[in-house]
Amino acid sequence: MNTTSQENTSGPPKGIGPMQRREMWLAYMMLAPTFAIILLIVAGPLLANFWISVKPVQLADLRPPTVLVNERVRGGPEAAGDSATLEYRLRNSSRDEEIRNVVLSDVVPDGFEVTELPVPCTLEGAALTCAIGTVEPGWRDRLRLEGTVTQAFLDANRPERASEPVISGEANNVLTNFDFSLDNFRRIFNADEFWSVLRVTFYYTIFGTGGALVLGLFAAQLLHTSFRGRGFLRGLFLFPYVSPVIAVAFTWVVLFDPFSGTLNALLTKMGVVTDPINFFGQRAIEFSFLGIPMEFPLALTTVIAFEAWRYFPLSFLFILARMQSINTDMYEAAEMDGATPLQQFWYLSLPQLMGILSVLFLLRFIWTFNKFDDIFLLTGGNAGTRTLTVDVYEQGFALSNLGAGAAVAVVVFVVLVTFATLFIRFSPKEEGL
């Protein structure tokens, strides 16, 4: 009996003790500001985007409906005792929403003696109050206070501007109410161009990402070997990535220009083409293969080439760093067994690089899928290069439909989250991990 009790009490403690619990809550309290900042920075804009996507928000709705007022003096008084009119021009800034309980408050300028008030206005001393009530969408009106002026009014410089009129009222704000609708998603999914844009986005992302990885892999394999000038060549390979995007995009546009571009001049002089090619302005080149008519997406392919050229240095750096950490003994053993360089790369190097290649593919896929500036600078989304991110910009700002733009952004978010989840679940791992 005693032995059993001893065995029970000599084991490790189970659960969390009072001291550990206090330390845990203290750690949570210390990390709470960090969690709050991350939540505010990351989740705040994301939730706002979801909120706008289910509302019919136009660009003009960013400013809530209000009554705009402009105050001025009419009549041109020149001497004391002359008649004048203090006029308020009013209008509803919204053409869709009414404004309720509208009240105008102002202070009558010194030296202006009111002789006649409009119907909705009252005057207590110099305090003017006009209870206008409910105004319809697009409403416009004028309130005129008739009166005479004194010498003090004439001596002052624009005395009506001494006090600003204040407008109060109540209106429905589409951004803050709780009326939700899926019309934005119905509109974009029912549009034929959306599926074309989605297809172009995947085409651009997959081939742009794959091209950057393949170029980075070849560059890393080339510079993994020691030779004279290797350091200079490594630095030169970083040029596309570290250069400003506006500079390299402009350079490509100039080089590929159909009228004065260097590439078209060379192709024409060499007799490769008879007419200049508009690489960034021509949607497709028609050709036939085995009697089957086909199209080659020229502008989109040129943009993909730019994407692969500009971002391959990032892949090159990561792949080269991983190559340099691989043990060279296996290569020496494989060479002694008669393995060719291609066999060494395929059976030894590539399995060791699968981990870093998977991470790079995931990161580059997400970044390329969200890429906007490259396409916008090169083609503006024309000639069959319009992607979802360009569509977000055009819906939100070119068409002033922020709700539809936010809905497209939600689609981008859902696609990327789904892809990242599946890729992490099924992506290949490095050997030995």
VEXDREN-2710 file (C-alpha; in Angstrom, 1 decimal):
% VEXDREN-2710
k/r/px/py/pz
1/MET/0.0/0.0/0.0
2/ASN/2.8/2.4/0.9
3/THR/4.7/1.4/-2.2
4/THR/1.7/2.2/-4.4
5/SER/1.3/5.6/-2.7
6/GLN/4.9/6.3/-3.2
7/GLU/4.7/5.4/-6.9
8/ASN/1.7/7.7/-7.4
9/THR/3.3/10.7/-5.6
10/SER/6.7/10.3/-7.2
11/GLY/5.4/10.7/-10.8
12/PRO/5.5/14.1/-12.7
13/PRO/2.8/16.6/-11.9
14/LYS/-0.2/16.6/-14.2
15/GLY/-1.9/19.8/-15.5
16/ILE/-0.9/23.4/-15.0
17/GLY/-0.1/24.6/-11.6
18/PRO/-1.0/28.0/-10.1
19/MET/2.4/29.5/-10.9
20/GLN/2.4/28.3/-14.5
21/ARG/-1.1/29.6/-15.0
22/ARG/-0.2/33.1/-13.7
23/GLU/2.9/33.1/-15.9
24/MET/0.8/32.1/-18.9
25/TRP/-1.8/34.9/-18.3
26/LEU/1.1/37.4/-17.8
27/ALA/2.6/36.4/-21.1
28/TYR/-0.8/36.8/-22.8
29/MET/-1.2/40.2/-21.3
30/MET/2.3/41.3/-22.4
31/LEU/1.6/40.1/-26.0
32/ALA/-1.9/41.6/-26.1
33/PRO/-0.8/44.9/-27.6
34/THR/1.1/43.1/-30.4
35/PHE/-1.9/40.9/-31.2
36/ALA/-4.1/44.0/-31.3
37/ILE/-1.8/45.9/-33.7
38/ILE/-1.5/42.8/-36.0
39/LEU/-5.3/42.4/-35.9
40/LEU/-5.8/46.1/-36.7
41/ILE/-3.3/46.2/-39.5
42/VAL/-4.1/42.8/-41.1
43/ALA/-7.7/42.0/-40.3
44/GLY/-9.0/45.6/-40.4
45/PRO/-8.6/46.3/-44.1
46/LEU/-9.6/42.7/-45.0
47/LEU/-12.9/43.0/-43.1
48/ALA/-13.5/46.4/-44.6
49/ASN/-13.1/44.9/-48.1
50/PHE/-15.5/42.1/-47.3
51/TRP/-18.0/44.7/-45.9
52/ILE/-17.8/46.9/-49.0
53/SER/-18.1/43.9/-51.4
54/VAL/-21.7/43.2/-50.2
55/LYS/-22.8/46.8/-50.6
56/PRO/-23.7/48.9/-53.7
57/VAL/-21.0/51.4/-53.0
58/GLN/-20.0/54.0/-55.6
59/LEU/-17.0/56.2/-55.5
60/ALA/-19.3/59.2/-54.6
61/ASP/-20.6/57.3/-51.5
62/LEU/-17.3/57.7/-49.7
63/ARG/-18.6/61.1/-48.7
64/PRO/-21.9/60.7/-46.8
65/PRO/-24.9/62.6/-48.2
66/THR/-25.0/66.2/-46.9
67/VAL/-26.5/69.5/-47.8
68/LEU/-23.9/71.8/-49.4
69/VAL/-24.4/75.5/-48.7
70/ASN/-22.9/78.6/-50.4
71/GLU/-23.4/82.0/-48.8
72/ARG/-23.1/85.3/-50.7
73/VAL/-24.5/88.9/-50.7
74/ARG/-26.6/90.1/-53.6
75/GLY/-27.6/93.6/-54.7
76/GLY/-24.3/95.4/-54.6
77/PRO/-25.0/97.9/-51.8
78/GLU/-22.8/101.0/-52.1
79/ALA/-24.1/103.3/-49.3
80/ALA/-25.5/102.9/-45.8
81/GLY/-29.2/102.2/-46.0
82/ASP/-29.1/100.5/-49.4
83/SER/-31.0/97.2/-49.8
84/ALA/-29.2/93.9/-50.1
85/THR/-30.0/90.2/-50.1
86/LEU/-28.1/87.6/-48.0
87/GLU/-28.5/84.5/-50.1
88/TYR/-27.9/80.8/-49.2
89/ARG/-27.6/78.4/-52.1
90/LEU/-28.4/74.9/-50.9
91/ARG/-28.3/71.5/-52.6
92/ASN/-28.3/67.8/-51.7
93/SER/-25.0/66.2/-52.5
94/SER/-26.6/62.9/-53.2
95/ARG/-28.9/62.0/-56.1
96/ASP/-30.0/58.8/-54.5
97/GLU/-30.5/59.5/-50.8
98/GLU/-32.8/61.9/-49.0
99/ILE/-31.7/63.9/-46.0
100/ARG/-34.0/64.3/-43.0
101/ASN/-34.3/67.0/-40.3
102/VAL/-32.1/69.5/-42.2
103/VAL/-31.4/72.6/-40.2
104/LEU/-29.3/75.6/-41.3
105/SER/-27.6/77.7/-38.6
106/ASP/-25.6/80.9/-39.1
107/VAL/-24.8/84.3/-37.6
108/VAL/-26.1/87.3/-39.6
109/PRO/-23.1/89.6/-40.5
110/ASP/-22.6/92.7/-38.4
111/GLY/-24.3/95.7/-40.1
112/PHE/-26.9/93.7/-42.0
113/GLU/-30.4/94.5/-40.7
114/VAL/-32.9/91.9/-41.7
115/THR/-36.2/93.2/-43.0
116/GLU/-37.7/90.0/-44.4
117/LEU/-37.1/86.3/-43.5
118/PRO/-38.0/83.3/-45.6
119/VAL/-40.7/81.0/-44.2
120/PRO/-38.6/78.2/-42.6
121/CYS/-36.2/80.7/-40.8
122/THR/-36.2/82.4/-37.4
123/LEU/-33.9/85.1/-36.1
124/GLU/-33.0/85.5/-32.4
125/GLY/-30.6/88.5/-32.2
126/ALA/-28.0/87.7/-34.8
127/ALA/-28.5/83.9/-34.7
128/LEU/-30.3/82.6/-37.7
129/THR/-32.0/79.2/-37.7
130/CYS/-33.8/77.6/-40.7
131/ALA/-35.6/74.4/-40.2
132/ILE/-35.8/73.0/-43.8
133/GLY/-37.0/69.5/-42.9
134/THR/-36.6/66.6/-45.4
135/VAL/-34.9/67.2/-48.8
136/GLU/-35.2/64.9/-51.7
137/PRO/-32.3/63.4/-53.7
138/GLY/-30.8/66.0/-56.0
139/TRP/-32.7/68.8/-54.2
140/ARG/-31.7/72.4/-54.8
141/ASP/-33.0/75.6/-53.3
142/ARG/-32.2/79.2/-52.3
143/LEU/-32.9/81.0/-49.1
144/ARG/-32.9/84.8/-49.3
145/LEU/-32.8/87.2/-46.4
146/GLU/-33.8/90.7/-47.4
147/GLY/-32.4/93.7/-45.5
148/THR/-30.4/96.9/-45.5
149/VAL/-26.8/97.5/-44.7
150/THR/-25.0/100.0/-42.5
151/GLN/-21.6/101.7/-42.9
152/ALA/-20.0/99.0/-40.7
153/PHE/-21.1/96.3/-43.2
154/LEU/-19.7/98.3/-46.1
155/ASP/-16.4/98.9/-44.3
156/ALA/-15.9/95.2/-43.5
157/ASN/-14.2/92.9/-46.1
158/ARG/-16.7/90.2/-47.1
159/PRO/-18.5/90.3/-43.7
160/GLU/-20.7/87.4/-44.7
161/ARG/-17.6/85.1/-44.4
162/ALA/-17.1/86.1/-40.7
163/SER/-19.1/83.0/-39.7
164/GLU/-19.5/79.7/-41.7
165/PRO/-23.1/78.4/-42.0
166/VAL/-23.6/75.0/-40.3
167/ILE/-25.9/72.3/-41.7
168/SER/-27.2/69.4/-39.8
169/GLY/-29.3/66.5/-41.0
170/GLU/-29.8/62.7/-41.0
171/ALA/-29.2/60.5/-44.0
172/ASN/-28.7/56.8/-44.8
173/ASN/-25.1/56.0/-45.3
174/VAL/-24.6/53.0/-47.6
175/LEU/-21.2/52.4/-46.0
176/THR/-22.5/52.2/-42.4
177/ASN/-26.0/50.7/-42.7
178/PHE/-26.7/47.0/-42.3
179/ASP/-28.3/46.4/-45.7
180/PHE/-26.3/43.7/-47.6
181/SER/-26.6/42.4/-51.1
182/LEU/-24.8/39.9/-53.3
183/ASP/-25.5/42.0/-56.4
184/ASN/-21.9/42.8/-56.8
185/PHE/-20.9/39.1/-57.0
186/ARG/-23.8/38.3/-59.3
187/ARG/-22.8/41.2/-61.6
188/ILE/-19.1/40.1/-61.9
189/PHE/-19.9/36.4/-62.2
190/ASN/-22.5/36.9/-64.9
191/ALA/-20.2/39.1/-67.0
192/ASP/-18.4/37.1/-69.7
193/GLU/-15.3/39.2/-69.4
194/PHE/-14.8/38.0/-65.8
195/TRP/-14.0/34.5/-66.8
196/SER/-11.7/35.7/-69.5
197/VAL/-9.9/37.9/-67.0
198/LEU/-9.7/34.9/-64.6
199/ARG/-8.2/32.7/-67.3
200/VAL/-5.7/35.4/-68.2
201/THR/-4.7/35.8/-64.6
202/PHE/-4.0/32.1/-64.1
203/TYR/-2.1/32.0/-67.4
204/TYR/0.0/35.0/-66.4
205/THR/0.6/33.8/-62.8
206/ILE/1.5/30.2/-63.6
207/PHE/3.8/30.9/-66.5
208/GLY/5.3/34.0/-64.9
209/THR/6.0/32.1/-61.7
210/GLY/7.3/29.0/-63.5
211/GLY/9.5/31.2/-65.8
212/ALA/11.1/33.0/-62.8
213/LEU/11.8/29.7/-61.1
214/VAL/13.3/28.0/-64.2
215/LEU/15.5/31.1/-64.9
216/GLY/16.6/31.3/-61.3
217/LEU/17.4/27.6/-61.2
218/PHE/19.5/27.8/-64.4
219/ALA/21.3/30.9/-63.1
220/ALA/22.0/29.3/-59.7
221/GLN/23.3/26.2/-61.4
222/LEU/25.6/28.3/-63.6
223/LEU/27.0/30.4/-60.8
224/HIS/27.4/27.5/-58.4
225/THR/30.6/26.6/-60.3
226/SER/33.7/28.6/-59.4
227/PHE/35.2/30.7/-62.3
228/ARG/36.8/34.1/-62.8
229/GLY/34.3/37.0/-62.6
230/ARG/31.7/35.0/-60.8
231/GLY/31.1/37.7/-58.1
232/PHE/30.6/40.4/-60.8
233/LEU/28.1/38.2/-62.7
234/ARG/26.2/37.5/-59.5
235/GLY/25.8/41.2/-58.9
236/LEU/24.8/41.7/-62.5
237/PHE/22.0/39.1/-62.2
238/LEU/20.4/41.1/-59.4
239/PHE/20.0/44.2/-61.6
240/PRO/16.4/43.4/-62.8
241/TYR/15.1/42.9/-59.2
242/VAL/16.7/45.9/-57.5
243/SER/16.0/48.4/-60.3
244/PRO/12.8/50.6/-59.9
245/VAL/9.9/49.0/-61.7
246/ILE/9.0/52.3/-63.5
247/ALA/12.6/52.4/-65.0
248/VAL/12.7/48.8/-66.2
249/ALA/9.1/48.9/-67.5
250/PHE/9.8/52.1/-69.5
251/THR/13.0/50.5/-70.9
252/TRP/11.1/47.4/-72.1
253/VAL/8.4/49.6/-73.7
254/VAL/11.1/51.6/-75.6
255/LEU/13.0/48.5/-76.7
256/PHE/9.9/46.7/-77.9
257/ASP/8.3/49.8/-79.5
258/PRO/7.0/49.0/-83.0
259/PHE/8.2/52.3/-84.5
260/SER/11.5/53.2/-82.9
261/GLY/12.3/50.1/-80.8
262/THR/15.7/48.4/-81.0
263/LEU/14.3/44.9/-81.2
264/ASN/12.0/45.6/-84.1
265/ALA/14.9/47.4/-85.9
266/LEU/17.1/44.4/-85.5
267/LEU/14.4/41.9/-86.6
268/THR/13.6/44.1/-89.7
269/LYS/17.3/44.5/-90.7
270/MET/18.0/40.8/-90.3
271/GLY/15.0/40.0/-92.5
272/VAL/13.2/38.0/-89.8
273/VAL/10.0/40.1/-90.1
274/THR/8.9/42.4/-92.9
275/ASP/6.7/44.6/-90.7
276/PRO/7.4/45.8/-87.1
277/ILE/5.7/43.8/-84.4
278/ASN/3.7/45.6/-81.7
279/PHE/4.7/43.3/-78.8
280/PHE/2.7/45.2/-76.1
281/GLY/-0.2/46.3/-78.3
282/GLN/-1.1/43.2/-80.4
283/ARG/-3.4/40.8/-78.7
284/ALA/-2.5/37.6/-80.7
285/ILE/-0.7/36.3/-83.8
286/GLU/-2.7/33.9/-85.9
287/PHE/-1.0/30.8/-87.3
288/SER/-2.0/27.2/-88.3
289/PHE/-0.5/24.0/-86.9
290/LEU/-1.3/20.8/-88.9
291/GLY/-4.1/22.7/-90.6
292/ILE/-5.6/23.8/-87.3
293/PRO/-5.9/27.6/-86.9
294/MET/-4.5/28.8/-83.6
295/GLU/-3.6/32.0/-81.9
296/PHE/-0.5/33.0/-80.0
297/PRO/-1.1/35.6/-77.2
298/LEU/1.6/38.0/-78.1
299/ALA/1.1/40.8/-75.6
300/LEU/0.4/38.5/-72.7
301/THR/3.5/36.4/-73.5
302/THR/5.6/39.5/-73.6
303/VAL/4.3/40.6/-70.2
304/ILE/5.1/37.1/-68.9
305/ALA/8.6/37.3/-70.2
306/PHE/9.0/40.6/-68.4
307/GLU/7.7/39.0/-65.2
308/ALA/10.1/36.1/-65.4
309/TRP/13.1/38.3/-66.3
310/ARG/12.4/40.8/-63.5
311/TYR/11.8/38.4/-60.6
312/PHE/14.2/35.5/-61.4
313/PRO/17.0/37.0/-59.2
314/LEU/14.9/36.3/-56.1
315/SER/14.7/32.6/-57.0
316/PHE/18.3/32.6/-58.0
317/LEU/19.5/33.9/-54.6
318/PHE/17.5/31.3/-52.6
319/ILE/18.3/28.4/-54.8
320/LEU/22.0/29.2/-54.9
321/ALA/22.1/29.5/-51.1
322/ARG/20.5/26.1/-50.8
323/MET/22.9/24.5/-53.4
324/GLN/25.9/25.7/-51.4
325/SER/24.6/24.0/-48.3
326/ILE/24.4/20.5/-50.0
327/ASN/27.1/18.1/-49.0
328/THR/29.5/17.6/-52.0
329/ASP/30.4/14.0/-50.9
330/MET/27.4/12.6/-52.7
331/TYR/28.4/14.3/-56.0
332/GLU/31.9/12.9/-55.7
333/ALA/30.6/9.4/-55.2
334/ALA/28.1/9.8/-58.1
335/GLU/30.9/11.0/-60.3
336/MET/33.0/8.0/-59.4
337/ASP/30.1/5.7/-60.3
338/GLY/29.9/7.3/-63.7
339/ALA/26.9/9.6/-63.3
340/THR/26.6/12.3/-65.9
341/PRO/26.1/16.0/-64.8
342/LEU/22.5/15.8/-65.9
343/GLN/22.0/12.7/-63.9
344/GLN/23.6/14.3/-60.9
345/PHE/21.3/17.3/-61.2
346/TRP/18.2/15.2/-61.7
347/TYR/18.7/12.6/-59.0
348/LEU/20.8/14.5/-56.4
349/SER/20.4/18.2/-56.7
350/LEU/16.7/18.4/-57.6
351/PRO/15.4/16.3/-54.7
352/GLN/17.4/18.4/-52.3
353/LEU/16.0/21.6/-53.8
354/MET/12.3/20.6/-53.8
355/GLY/11.7/22.3/-50.4
356/ILE/13.0/25.7/-51.4
357/LEU/11.4/25.4/-54.9
358/SER/8.0/24.7/-53.3
359/VAL/8.3/27.7/-51.0
360/LEU/9.4/30.0/-53.8
361/PHE/6.6/28.8/-56.1
362/LEU/4.0/29.5/-53.4
363/LEU/5.4/33.0/-52.6
364/ARG/5.9/33.9/-56.3
365/PHE/2.4/32.6/-57.2
366/ILE/0.8/34.8/-54.5
367/TRP/2.9/37.8/-55.4
368/THR/2.3/37.4/-59.2
369/PHE/-1.4/36.8/-58.8
370/ASN/-1.6/40.1/-56.9
371/LYS/0.7/41.9/-59.3
372/PHE/-0.7/45.2/-60.7
373/ASP/2.1/47.7/-61.4
374/ASP/3.9/45.7/-64.0
375/ILE/0.9/45.0/-66.2
376/PHE/-0.5/48.5/-65.7
377/LEU/2.8/50.2/-66.7
378/LEU/3.4/47.9/-69.7
379/THR/0.0/47.6/-71.3
380/GLY/-2.6/49.2/-69.0
381/GLY/-4.5/45.9/-69.1
382/ASN/-5.1/46.2/-72.8
383/ALA/-4.5/43.7/-75.6
384/GLY/-5.6/40.7/-73.6
385/THR/-3.5/41.3/-70.5
386/ARG/-6.2/42.4/-68.1
387/THR/-5.9/40.5/-64.8
388/LEU/-8.0/40.4/-61.7
389/THR/-6.0/43.1/-60.0
390/VAL/-6.3/45.4/-63.0
391/ASP/-10.0/44.6/-63.0
392/VAL/-10.2/45.7/-59.3
393/TYR/-8.7/49.1/-60.3
394/GLU/-11.0/49.6/-63.3
395/GLN/-14.1/48.6/-61.4
396/GLY/-13.3/50.7/-58.4
397/PHE/-11.9/53.8/-60.0
398/ALA/-12.5/53.9/-63.8
399/LEU/-16.1/52.8/-63.4
400/SER/-16.5/54.3/-59.8
401/ASN/-18.0/51.1/-58.6
402/LEU/-16.2/50.4/-55.4
403/GLY/-18.5/47.5/-54.4
404/ALA/-17.8/45.6/-57.6
405/GLY/-14.0/46.3/-57.2
406/ALA/-14.2/45.0/-53.6
407/ALA/-16.1/41.9/-54.8
408/VAL/-13.3/41.1/-57.3
409/ALA/-10.7/41.6/-54.5
410/VAL/-12.7/39.1/-52.4
411/VAL/-12.5/36.6/-55.3
412/VAL/-8.7/37.1/-55.4
413/PHE/-8.5/36.5/-51.7
414/VAL/-10.5/33.3/-51.8
415/VAL/-8.6/31.9/-54.8
416/LEU/-5.2/32.6/-53.1
417/VAL/-6.3/31.1/-49.7
418/THR/-7.6/28.0/-51.5
419/PHE/-4.5/27.6/-53.6
420/ALA/-2.2/28.1/-50.6
421/THR/-4.1/25.6/-48.4
422/LEU/-4.0/22.9/-51.1
423/PHE/-0.4/23.6/-52.1
424/ILE/0.8/23.4/-48.5
425/ARG/-1.1/20.2/-48.0
426/PHE/0.2/18.4/-51.1
427/SER/3.5/20.2/-51.9
428/PRO/6.6/18.0/-52.2
429/LYS/9.2/18.1/-49.5
430/GLU/12.9/17.8/-49.5
431/GLU/14.4/14.4/-49.0
432/GLY/15.3/13.8/-45.4
433/LEU/12.6/16.1/-44.1
END
